[in-house]
Amino acid sequence: MALRFIGIISNTPTEESPTIWLDEETGDLLIQSYKATPEEVKACQKVGSIPGHSTDVPDHETIIRLPAEMRKFILQLEGGSGDAPRT
C-alpha cells in the first residue's frame, strides 16, 4: 500500500490527531478522526440514506466525526492540485 500524508488538523494536541492519508494505488482516503457518539450514530440512522439500505452500522464500518477544518484537504484533492498543505 502506497500511502501519502495529506493533512492533519492545525493546533492539534499530541494526544488527538485527526489526520488524512491518500492510498495512491486506489485513490481511497484513510481518515483518523473522532468516533461519532452514540447520539450522533442514532441521528445518522434516523436520517438514513437511500430507500432499501439498512441504517445499521456493520462491525467492519464506523461513523466518524470529521472536523470542519479537515474538509479543505478533501476539497483540495477533488480540485486536482494534488499538493495538500502539510500543516
Secondary structure as GFF3:
##gff-version 3
##sequence-region A 1 87
A	DSSP	beta_strand	3	8	.	.	.	ID=ss1
A	DSSP	beta_strand	19	23	.	.	.	ID=ss2
A	DSSP	beta_strand	29	32	.	.	.	ID=ss3
A	DSSP	beta_strand	34	35	.	.	.	ID=ss4
A	DSSP	alpha_helix	38	47	.	.	.	ID=ss5
A	DSSP	beta_strand	64	65	.	.	.	ID=ss6
A	DSSP	three_ten_helix	68	70	.	.	.	ID=ss7
A	DSSP	alpha_helix	71	79	.	.	.	ID=ss8
###
